[in-house]
Amino acid sequence: MKFLLRIFDNIFWTLVNKEISQIRRNRALMVMLIIPPTLQLILYGFVLNPDVKHLKLGVVDYSNVTESWELLQAITANHTFDLESVLISEKELSNQVEEGKLDVGLIIPPDFYRNLATKSAPIQIFLDGVNANTAGIAKGYINQIIQKYNRQRVSYQTNLPVTPQIVFLYNPGLTSSWFFVPGVMGLVMTLISTSVSAITVVKEKDVGTLEQLLMTPAANWEILLAKIFPLSVLLMGDILLALSLGRIVFNVPFNGNFWLFLVASGLYVLVGISLGILLATVSRSQQQVVLISFFINIPLIQTSGAIAPIEAMPPLFQFLSLLNPLRHYIFIVRGILLKGVGLDVIGLNILALIGFVLVFLTVGISKFRRQLL
């Protein structure tokens, strides 16, 4: 009873008004309460889309007859599959699927028209099985489209005119963990590298030891480099731990070059650390750096393809994801682990990571120097 009386007491409401006034004066808190939830809702709504559309289709049509083009038009009619390129050889088709330029490959044999007129006409379809969920849905769409095409050609069910022979590349069993584990590796490294490096630098500012470092003859870049080196070694240990868990627990294959994987992972660790240092230069406390890193990391994760396939995103988000270093790293990891690709395929992605490191470190060191003046 006394508790209820105190709630309705003037003193209690005076304290409440005081807290409301403090919150209203804290503009940073108001921004964090309004903008991040709004952006998260928009990103989740657009990015986490279970529909599979605009998969890139490549075709090798050895028959080149009217019937084969009618089949191709039926496959691309509902925009689930977009005709990306018409190729002349199976090797060229498989290379483009390996490089990630195509999601689906269609091969129409030279005797397609003769088989269509006399008996069942097989066609061969290659699906990139790296994203197991997308490949499984795409297979269902293809079967439905071809069944509809068959019903339009015959009014009774005997031998089906067109029979698809579907092959899943790089993940024959469509094991979902083969898709998610490389993505989670990049996701975890993003969260750890940015937060640990940012908090480390901000803590130096909070406790006042940064001023002591300035009394030494070391240059500003040497101070930051001394912080980056041990963190890089520790985070590379996390990379190897994650890789070992993926191989042992989830049986994720490793088909590529181990040293290329280490180099790419080392570059991404530097990206995360340099981004964390940049965040630390615009933060005044550890609490603020945690809030800002949350605001930055979640959009990076959502638009990277770690959880949802990039093909399912709207075109604008697909374009913006090119500015996301995590997207490039996940593409590299999945390419090395599942496809066994080399520099000829992931070279541009590695150059992108190098560019992110240079930009983040340059801006971070510059802002760090201005704070010390």
Buried (B, 14 or more C-beta within 10 A) or exposed (E): EEEEEEEEEEEEEEEEEEEEEEEEEEEEBEEBEEEBEEBBEEBEEBBEBEEBBBBBBBBBBBBEBEBBBEBBEBBBEEEBBBBBBBBEEBEBBBBBBBBBEBBBBBBBBEEBBEBBEEEEBBBBBBBBBBBBBBBBBBBEBBEEBBEEBBEEEEEEEEEBBBBBEBEBBBBEEBBBBBBBBBBBBBBBBBBBBBBBBBBBBBBBBEEEEBEEBEEEEEEBEEBBEEBBEEBBEEBBEBBEEBBEBBBEEBEBBBEBBEEBBBBBBBBBBBBBBBBBBBBBBEBEEBEBBBBBBBBBBBBBBBBBBBBBBBBBBEEEBBEBBEEBBBBBBBBBBBBBBBBBBEEEBBEEBBEBBEEBBEBBBEBBBEBBBEEEE
